[in-house]
Amino acid sequence: MTTELTEIFEAALREKHVWTRGSVRGVLAALQNCIPETHVDWEEGEENWARLLRCGNVVALCSALVPVIVVLSKYSDGVQHALSGCHLIMVDSFSDDAFKIERTILEQIVGREMSRNVNYDKLSMDDLWWATV
């Protein structure tokens, strides 16, 4: 089954004006409080996504451009309350090709043409991160 992400990202794009670096830092701090033994991997001001890592593995992605957060579903109970006001996407794996999104919405968000080497009809979160980072 493929999950359509276009509406989530369209809604997040409409809220882009209120999403700041401070918002991202706040979400990352909240995630770190909910998921122990994690650290942030983010070149602030240079990368479009911040990653939250635990034991070297990605457990969450936080968009620096729009209020979209992707979290491993095994942490869903702990993070739901901490991320109110964000568009939360829960995933079982960052490598599952279980998602679909219109390339044009991503182009509007990142402000550039997206790679045509990515299959946006069968997309993993790793692919999404790679294409838009």
C-alpha positions in Angstrom: 0.0 0.0 0.0 1.3 3.4 -1.0 0.6 6.5 1.2 0.0 9.8 -0.6 2.0 12.6 1.0 1.1 15.5 -1.4 -1.8 16.9 0.8 0.4 16.8 3.9 3.2 18.8 2.2 0.7 21.2 0.6 -0.8 22.0 4.0 2.7 22.4 5.4 3.7 24.7 2.6 0.8 27.0 3.5 2.3 27.2 7.0 5.9 27.8 5.8 5.8 31.5 6.9 5.5 30.5 10.6 8.2 27.8 10.5 11.6 29.2 11.6 14.9 27.8 12.6 13.8 28.3 16.2 10.8 26.2 15.5 13.0 23.4 14.2 15.3 23.7 17.2 12.3 23.5 19.5 11.0 20.4 17.8 14.3 18.7 17.9 14.7 19.4 21.6 11.2 18.0 22.2 12.1 14.9 20.2 15.3 14.5 22.2 13.2 14.6 25.4 10.9 11.9 24.1 13.5 9.6 22.6 16.5 9.1 24.9 20.1 8.8 23.8 19.7 10.7 20.6 21.7 13.5 19.0 21.0 16.0 16.2 22.6 15.8 12.8 21.9 19.1 11.0 24.0 21.8 9.3 21.7 24.7 10.3 21.2 27.1 7.5 22.6 24.7 5.0 20.5 21.6 5.1 16.8 21.3 4.5 16.4 18.5 6.9 17.6 17.8 10.5 18.0 14.2 11.4 17.7 12.8 14.9 20.0 9.8 15.4 20.1 7.1 18.0 23.0 4.6 18.0 23.9 5.9 14.5 20.4 5.2 13.0 17.9 7.8 11.9 14.8 7.9 14.2 13.4 11.2 13.0 13.6 13.7 10.3 12.5 17.3 10.7 12.1 19.6 7.7 13.8 23.0 8.1 11.5 24.5 5.5 8.0 23.4 6.4 6.5 21.9 9.6 6.8 18.2 8.6 8.3 15.7 10.9 8.9 12.0 10.1 9.3 9.6 13.1 9.8 5.9 13.4 6.4 4.5 14.4 7.9 2.7 17.4 8.3 6.1 19.0 4.8 7.3 18.1 3.3 7.2 21.6 6.1 9.3 23.1 6.2 12.0 20.4 2.5 12.7 19.5 1.9 15.3 22.2 5.3 17.0 21.8 4.7 17.7 18.1 1.3 19.3 18.1 1.1 21.9 15.3 3.4 19.9 13.0 2.5 17.5 10.3 3.6 14.2 11.6 4.4 11.2 9.4 4.9 7.9 11.1 7.0 5.3 9.3 8.0 1.7 10.1 11.2 2.2 8.2 13.0 5.1 6.4 13.9 2.7 3.5 10.4 1.4 2.7 9.2 2.5 -0.7 5.7 3.1 0.7 5.0 6.8 -0.2 4.0 8.9 -3.1 4.2 12.7 -3.7 3.9 15.1 -6.5 7.3 16.4 -7.5 6.0 19.9 -8.1 5.0 20.4 -4.5 8.6 19.5 -3.4 9.9 22.0 -6.0 7.7 24.7 -4.5 9.0 23.9 -1.0 12.7 23.6 -1.8 12.7 26.3 -4.5 14.5 24.3 -7.2 13.9 21.6 -9.7 13.8 18.1 -8.2 15.9 15.2 -9.6 14.1 13.1 -12.2 16.2 10.1 -11.0 13.8 9.6 -8.1 10.5 7.7 -8.5 8.1 10.0 -6.7 5.3 7.5 -7.1 7.2 4.9 -5.0 9.3 6.8 -2.6 11.0 6.0 0.7 11.8 8.6 3.3 15.5 8.1 2.6 14.7 9.0 -1.1 12.8 12.0 0.0 15.6 13.2 2.3 18.2 12.6 -0.4 16.2 14.4 -3.1 15.5 17.5 -1.0 18.4 17.8 1.5 
